[in-house]
Amino acid sequence: MSPENKYDAGVSRRAFLAAGVVSGAAAYALRRLPELGGARSPKASIAHSLKEHLVVVHGDATDEDEPRVVRQMALAAIDELGGMSALVSKGDRVLIKPNMAFDRRHPFAANTNPWLVGAVVEMCVAAGAGRVRVMDHPFARDHLPPYRNSGIMDAASEAGAEVVFVDKTRFVEVPIPDGVGIKSWPMLKDVYYQDETDVLINMPIAKHHSRSRLTMATKNVMGMAGGERGALHVDIHNKLVDLNRAVKIDLIILDAYRTLRRHGPTGGRLADVDNSKEQSRRIVACTDFVSVDAYGATLFGLEPEELGYVKIAHESGMGRMDWSQRSVKEISV
């Protein structure tokens, strides 16, 4: 059984015990915070000038023309929000977190579209970023197969990014004082500390998930976490929201060009992938992860409140579940 599938199959006793050990380790980790620099507070005021629209870009292309059209869709989405220069300033350290956790090629819709990631990297570089890093934390010990076979490693590197492999030295225990399911958890220091990252962009793909029903922006933050992540599948909706309390994400770009409808998150069958104009072939961008996931739910025939983590995050004041009540900009390219 693969590492990712063993967590879908059930949560081990070791995972339950690990959740308790993590809390006990928090005191030591918190003493180290001053040594590692200040936190990027999720409650801090937004330092950029991006518009607050929910942008939905529709596109259509043959397989051969997909790289060009996806790039056009990305450019249109960011332009509608004010352009990447409204987010990224000269010299900024940018971190992009796609989903590249699974050893699948992009047609299987288990990972973020590689050309979308490449286009966003290009925009960050053009805006004057001093450094652009792309990383994920797959369950698999060997990061190379998912990084490479997703197509993201090549696309991001060619666009000017540094593609980073993650190991345990990159994690630090962080406090989650308002957490409901967890009060602290190991997170990538790259996403947590302001002296590591100035701009954090979350780039999930919209797909089915056997535990949380769907995985999009909220769930993609699990790839920023370390520790015994199997334990997060117990009371998963509260814990996913708790992880999002720990990090400040500046922009969400959801890949819904292809959507995995069944057998997620790993997929593996093209029959489970939708690539129709009616339910897919879209890119969604917003600074509000709750609105992104609320809209994303509708692509799967769900109401936003049917996703526990969307409802909890909305009720916690972390974003707007009523996505249609905000400024929505729909574009076709």
C-alpha positions as CSV (number, residue, x, y, z in Angstrom):
1,M,0.0,0.0,0.0
2,S,1.4,3.4,-1.0
3,P,2.1,6.1,1.7
4,E,-0.8,8.2,0.6
5,N,-3.3,5.4,0.4
6,K,-2.5,4.1,3.9
7,Y,-3.8,7.3,5.4
8,D,-7.0,7.0,3.3
9,A,-7.4,3.4,4.6
10,G,-7.5,4.5,8.3
11,V,-5.7,6.3,11.0
12,S,-3.2,4.3,13.1
13,R,-2.7,4.2,16.8
14,R,0.7,5.8,16.2
15,A,-1.1,8.7,14.6
16,F,-3.3,9.3,17.6
17,L,-0.4,9.2,19.9
18,A,1.6,11.5,17.7
19,A,-1.1,14.2,17.9
20,G,-0.6,14.3,21.7
21,V,3.2,14.3,21.5
22,V,3.0,17.3,19.1
23,S,1.2,19.4,21.7
24,G,3.8,18.4,24.4
25,A,6.6,19.6,22.1
26,A,5.1,23.0,21.6
27,A,6.8,24.7,24.6
28,Y,10.3,23.9,23.4
29,A,9.4,25.1,19.9
30,L,7.8,28.3,21.1
31,R,11.0,29.2,23.0
32,R,12.8,29.1,19.6
33,L,10.6,31.6,17.8
34,P,12.7,34.7,18.4
35,E,15.8,32.8,17.0
36,L,14.0,32.1,13.8
37,G,12.3,35.5,13.2
38,G,8.8,36.9,13.5
39,A,5.7,35.1,12.2
40,R,3.7,36.0,9.1
41,S,0.5,36.6,11.1
42,P,-2.7,35.4,9.4
43,K,-4.4,38.3,11.2
44,A,-2.1,41.0,9.9
45,S,-3.4,43.6,7.6
46,I,-2.9,42.9,3.9
47,A,0.2,44.7,2.7
48,H,-0.6,44.3,-1.0
49,S,-3.1,46.2,-3.2
50,L,-4.8,43.3,-4.9
51,K,-8.5,43.7,-5.6
52,E,-10.9,41.7,-3.6
53,H,-12.8,40.2,-6.5
54,L,-13.5,36.5,-7.0
55,V,-12.2,36.0,-10.5
56,V,-13.3,33.0,-12.6
57,V,-11.6,32.6,-16.0
58,H,-13.0,30.2,-18.5
59,G,-10.9,28.8,-21.3
60,D,-11.0,26.1,-23.9
61,A,-8.2,24.5,-25.9
62,T,-7.1,21.4,-27.7
63,D,-4.5,19.3,-25.8
64,E,-1.8,20.7,-28.0
65,D,-2.8,24.3,-27.3
66,E,-3.4,23.8,-23.6
67,P,-0.1,25.3,-22.4
68,R,-0.7,28.6,-24.3
69,V,-4.4,28.9,-23.2
70,V,-3.8,28.1,-19.6
71,R,-1.1,30.7,-19.5
72,Q,-3.5,33.2,-21.0
73,M,-6.1,32.3,-18.4
74,A,-3.6,32.9,-15.6
75,L,-2.6,36.2,-17.0
76,A,-6.2,37.3,-17.3
77,A,-7.0,36.2,-13.7
78,I,-4.1,38.1,-12.2
79,D,-4.7,41.2,-14.4
80,E,-8.3,41.4,-13.2
81,L,-7.0,41.4,-9.6
82,G,-4.7,44.3,-10.4
83,G,-1.6,42.6,-11.8
84,M,1.1,40.7,-10.0
85,S,2.9,43.9,-9.2
86,A,0.0,44.7,-6.9
87,L,1.2,41.7,-4.8
88,V,4.9,41.2,-5.5
89,S,7.4,44.1,-5.0
90,K,10.9,44.3,-6.2
91,G,13.2,41.9,-4.2
92,D,10.3,40.0,-2.6
93,R,10.8,36.4,-1.6
94,V,7.9,34.5,-3.1
95,L,6.8,31.0,-2.2
96,I,4.3,29.1,-4.4
97,K,2.6,26.0,-3.0
98,P,1.0,23.9,-5.7
99,N,-0.3,20.4,-5.3
100,M,2.5,18.2,-6.6
101,A,2.1,15.4,-4.1
102,F,1.3,12.5,-6.4
103,D,3.2,10.5,-9.0
104,R,0.7,11.3,-11.8
105,R,1.0,13.1,-15.1
106,H,-1.1,16.2,-15.5
107,P,-4.0,14.7,-17.5
108,F,-5.0,12.7,-14.4
109,A,-5.8,15.9,-12.4
110,A,-4.1,14.8,-9.2
111,N,-1.6,17.7,-9.2
112,T,-1.9,21.4,-10.2
113,N,-1.6,22.1,-13.9
114,P,2.1,22.6,-14.6
115,W,1.6,25.4,-17.1
116,L,-0.5,27.3,-14.6
117,V,2.3,27.1,-12.1
118,G,4.9,28.1,-14.7
119,A,2.8,31.2,-15.7
120,V,2.5,32.3,-12.1
121,V,6.2,32.0,-11.6
122,E,6.8,34.0,-14.8
123,M,4.6,36.8,-13.5
124,C,6.3,36.9,-10.1
125,V,9.7,37.1,-11.8
126,A,8.5,39.8,-14.1
127,A,7.2,41.8,-11.1
128,G,10.7,41.9,-9.7
129,A,10.7,39.1,-7.2
130,G,14.2,38.5,-5.7
131,R,13.5,34.8,-5.3
132,V,10.7,32.4,-6.3
133,R,10.5,29.0,-4.6
134,V,8.0,26.2,-5.4
135,M,7.6,23.4,-3.0
136,D,5.2,20.8,-1.6
137,H,5.4,18.1,1.1
138,P,4.2,14.8,-0.5
139,F,3.5,11.8,1.7
140,A,5.9,9.8,-0.4
141,R,9.5,9.8,0.9
142,D,10.9,10.3,-2.5
143,H,9.8,13.7,-3.8
144,L,11.3,13.3,-7.2
145,P,8.7,11.2,-9.0
146,P,5.7,13.5,-8.1
147,Y,7.7,16.6,-8.7
148,R,9.0,15.4,-12.0
149,N,6.0,13.5,-13.4
150,S,3.5,16.2,-12.5
151,G,5.4,18.4,-14.9
152,I,5.6,21.1,-12.3
153,M,9.4,20.8,-11.6
154,D,10.3,21.5,-15.2
155,A,7.7,24.2,-15.8
156,A,8.6,26.1,-12.7
157,S,12.3,25.8,-13.2
158,E,12.1,26.9,-16.8
159,A,10.1,29.9,-15.7
160,G,12.8,31.0,-13.2
161,A,11.8,29.3,-9.9
162,E,13.9,27.3,-7.5
163,V,12.1,24.0,-6.9
164,V,12.7,22.9,-3.3
165,F,12.6,19.4,-1.9
166,V,11.3,19.3,1.7
167,D,12.9,17.4,4.6
168,K,12.3,17.4,8.4
169,T,14.7,20.2,9.0
170,R,12.4,22.7,7.3
171,F,9.6,22.3,10.0
172,V,9.1,24.2,13.2
173,E,6.3,23.8,15.8
174,V,4.0,26.7,15.6
175,P,1.2,27.8,17.9
176,I,-2.5,27.8,16.9
177,P,-4.1,29.6,19.9
178,D,-7.5,29.6,18.4
179,G,-7.3,26.1,17.2
180,V,-10.3,23.8,17.8
181,G,-8.8,20.4,16.9
182,I,-5.1,21.3,17.4
183,K,-3.3,24.0,19.4
184,S,0.0,23.6,17.6
185,W,1.5,21.8,14.7
186,P,4.8,21.5,12.8
187,M,4.7,23.8,9.7
188,L,7.2,24.7,7.1
189,K,9.3,27.5,8.4
190,D,9.2,28.8,4.8
191,V,5.5,29.5,5.1
192,Y,5.5,30.7,8.7
193,Y,8.3,33.2,9.1
194,Q,8.5,36.6,7.6
195,D,12.2,36.4,7.2
196,E,11.7,33.4,4.9
197,T,8.8,34.5,2.7
198,D,7.3,37.9,1.8
199,V,4.5,36.5,-0.5
200,L,2.8,33.2,-0.2
201,I,0.7,31.9,-3.1
202,N,-1.5,28.8,-2.6
203,M,-2.1,26.9,-5.9
204,P,-4.4,23.9,-5.3
205,I,-6.2,21.8,-7.9
206,A,-10.0,21.1,-7.4
207,K,-10.6,17.4,-6.9
208,H,-12.4,14.7,-4.9
209,H,-11.0,13.6,-1.6
210,S,-12.0,10.5,0.3
211,R,-11.9,12.1,3.7
212,S,-12.8,15.8,3.3
213,R,-15.1,15.3,0.2
214,L,-13.1,17.8,-1.8
215,T,-9.6,19.1,-1.7
216,M,-8.9,22.7,-2.8
217,A,-7.4,25.8,-1.1
218,T,-8.1,24.8,2.6
219,K,-6.9,21.3,2.2
220,N,-3.8,22.2,0.2
221,V,-2.3,23.8,3.3
222,M,-1.8,20.3,4.6
223,G,1.1,20.1,2.2
224,M,2.7,22.9,4.3
225,A,2.5,20.8,7.4
226,G,4.8,18.2,8.9
227,G,4.4,15.8,11.8
228,E,2.2,12.7,11.7
229,R,-0.3,14.0,9.2
230,G,-2.4,10.9,9.4
231,A,-3.6,12.3,12.7
232,L,-5.1,15.3,10.9
233,H,-7.6,13.0,9.3
234,V,-9.4,12.6,12.6
235,D,-11.8,15.6,12.9
236,I,-10.4,16.6,9.6
237,H,-12.6,19.7,9.0
238,N,-11.7,21.4,12.2
239,K,-8.1,20.6,11.8
240,L,-7.9,21.8,8.2
241,V,-9.3,25.1,9.4
242,D,-6.8,25.2,12.3
243,L,-3.9,24.8,9.9
244,N,-5.1,27.7,7.9
245,R,-5.2,29.8,11.1
246,A,-1.4,29.3,11.4
247,V,-0.4,30.8,8.0
248,K,-1.0,34.0,6.1
249,I,-1.7,33.2,2.5
250,D,-1.7,36.3,0.2
251,L,-3.4,34.8,-2.9
252,I,-5.2,31.6,-3.9
253,I,-5.2,30.4,-7.5
254,L,-7.4,27.3,-8.0
255,D,-6.7,25.1,-10.9
256,A,-10.1,23.8,-12.1
257,Y,-9.1,23.3,-15.8
258,R,-9.4,19.5,-15.1
259,T,-11.3,18.3,-12.1
260,L,-10.9,14.8,-10.5
261,R,-14.4,13.7,-9.7
262,R,-13.8,10.3,-8.1
263,H,-11.1,8.3,-6.4
264,G,-9.2,11.3,-5.0
265,P,-6.9,12.5,-4.0
266,T,-4.6,10.1,-5.9
267,G,-6.7,9.4,-8.9
268,G,-5.1,7.3,-11.6
269,R,-8.0,6.8,-14.1
270,L,-8.7,9.2,-16.9
271,A,-12.4,8.1,-16.6
272,D,-12.5,9.9,-13.3
273,V,-11.4,13.3,-14.8
274,D,-13.8,15.9,-16.1
275,N,-12.5,18.4,-18.7
276,S,-15.9,19.8,-19.8
277,K,-16.8,23.5,-20.2
278,E,-19.8,22.9,-17.9
279,Q,-17.8,21.8,-14.8
280,S,-14.2,22.5,-15.5
281,R,-11.9,24.5,-17.8
282,R,-11.6,27.3,-15.3
283,I,-9.1,29.1,-13.1
284,V,-10.4,30.8,-9.9
285,A,-8.4,33.5,-8.1
286,C,-9.1,35.4,-5.0
287,T,-7.4,36.6,-1.7
288,D,-10.1,34.7,0.3
289,F,-9.6,31.0,0.5
290,V,-13.1,30.4,1.9
291,S,-14.8,32.0,-1.2
292,V,-12.5,30.1,-3.5
293,D,-13.5,26.7,-1.9
294,A,-17.2,27.8,-1.7
295,Y,-17.2,28.5,-5.4
296,G,-15.2,25.3,-6.1
297,A,-17.9,23.2,-4.3
298,T,-20.4,24.2,-6.9
299,L,-18.3,22.7,-9.7
300,F,-19.0,19.3,-8.0
301,G,-22.7,19.9,-7.5
302,L,-22.3,20.7,-3.8
303,E,-23.5,23.7,-1.7
304,P,-20.6,25.4,0.1
305,E,-22.0,24.5,3.5
306,E,-21.8,20.9,2.6
307,L,-18.1,21.1,3.1
308,G,-17.4,21.2,6.8
309,Y,-14.2,23.1,6.6
310,V,-15.8,25.9,4.5
311,K,-18.7,26.3,6.9
312,I,-16.3,26.3,10.0
313,A,-13.9,28.8,8.4
314,H,-16.8,31.1,7.4
315,E,-18.3,30.9,10.9
316,S,-14.8,31.7,12.3
317,G,-14.7,34.9,10.4
318,M,-11.8,33.7,8.1
319,G,-13.6,34.4,4.8
320,R,-16.9,34.5,3.0
321,M,-18.8,31.4,2.2
322,D,-21.5,33.4,0.3
323,W,-19.1,33.8,-2.7
324,S,-21.9,35.1,-5.0
325,Q,-22.5,38.1,-2.8
326,R,-19.0,39.5,-3.3
327,S,-17.7,41.1,-6.5
328,V,-17.4,38.2,-9.0
329,K,-15.7,38.8,-12.3
330,E,-16.1,36.1,-15.0
331,I,-13.9,36.2,-18.1
332,S,-13.5,34.0,-21.1
333,V,-10.3,33.7,-23.1
